[in-house]
């Protein structure tokens, strides 16, 4: 019961924060609503007993990434952006599309969920002393070792790309 | 598990080509920094040599086929074919861009490094047998190409192209990721074989709807990457604004890799619910062919015309995907090889013909090329004739196998509409040929420089390949037919 209530509270934070992020005119307000949305995601992780992901979510996203966002927002010139229109003429078409796709997904989930074999937690209980963090570490460094390593190439490319875009002289 | 965390040697061999590419990209970055103000063309040659080495490694890895890194990677004929294809596109791109970049005063090592990293990402995409790996490969490839599209930063068209590609591309990638999340939620796995096993148990029942939604979401994201309608909006603006060698790369490399992922994911993981996703491909194929060809008819700008033509060609390939058969898979592979050669050639040559700053992109600006630059005009004619699908060129056999595969699967209407479309397509390519050979050059347009060095070599290789595939398709066709059986 408590879990269900908490789930809806966090889900409301995620979705409400997300909607406010894209509808606010001031970039600083948007960033703060995004923080709220990300905290909501962290809460959902905690409900799933994924403590490690919760900590990472709070420290990296809410703490690190968003802080940098706010710094950048303060450095760039926002006066022009604040005077521009927030929505263009097609916004109601976009809204109709969003509602249609949302309804479609909800219908499929409603019809299909009962029939489909959802992922079940493993039958054997984890060994004593194996919390979520330990299991995650073991999977990450054995089965998912290659994606973990290759992701560093992704970061390298992103860094190189942003330096090229930002440098005064190539 | 603890104790055996070190990968076996054979697994490292199967991942060797990607390792070489990442090291090569890093090496180019370092050399760029330590060589100061010296001309950077040698880095382009180094990149080409390194890509060639990676191709050798891919052939070497092919001698020990199998899975690697707990099923993350698979080395089979399919992987090897697409690895070699994206490396070839990479080599042709770097060779043809040295002269272009020198002309535009942007000949720096970063360009070559980004091409190499992008190729590495595509290589990861085509070798992966797991959705997370596919996603990471897709992102490596995409981020590098976003930057490449805007590499000439002082050109407002290039900047527009990069921003548009970045925003729409990120949006499309989000769809792929959402599709992966759905499929993980529904089947508890991201490994294609395991997904297939889970989906098989539900085929024909209501539960298959969940997998179908995941397939549809991934279709949106991958459809964007191959510029299939209705997700083709970005292609004309991006291809026109980006530097021509980059347009050449974009229209061949990332597209081939995205089609490889299409085949791998839809044929392996979602094979048993084929009837549910087939209509998506049917509609998208027809829309892409029609929109691409008819929009290309009215373009006065050659670069934009080639961009629309690449949408139409994505449509032809989607016809073969709709066939859902091994013949169809083989046809896709053959067509992508043919298409890569002729389209990279056409775009790379166009970058040269548009002169400094790419200012002369109109059809009329090519007038008189036949007498002023016979070699360039002849090469351009070969590429355009192959794009039409004239016999004795690669494009003819490519189209032939695609429509044969479609007929074998009973897609009569789609075949008829596709053939009508390729007839429409002939008109706009022929118009360029007519202007090139039949009209006098105008006074205001400065003459084109002669082809030289790497560009000349790359273009000759493209045209030789186009003709070879058109006259002796046998060896490639054999290999393609043997590798069209995907590992399940």
Interface residues (C-beta under 8 A of the other chain):
Chain A: X104 X105 X108 X109 X111 X112 X113 X114 X115 X116 X117 X118 X119 X120 X138 X141 X142 X143 X144 X145 X146 X147 X150 X151 X153 X154 X156 X157 X158 X160 X161 X164 X165 X170
Chain B: X1 X2 X5 X7 X15 X18 X22 X26 X29 X68 X69 X70 X72 X73 X106 X108 X110 X113 X114 X117 X118 X120 X121 X124 X130 X132 X133 X136 X137 X139 X140 X143 X144 X146 X147 X150 X151 X153 X184 X185 X186 X187 X188 X189 X198 X201 X202 X205 X206 X207 X208 X209 X210 X211 X212 X213
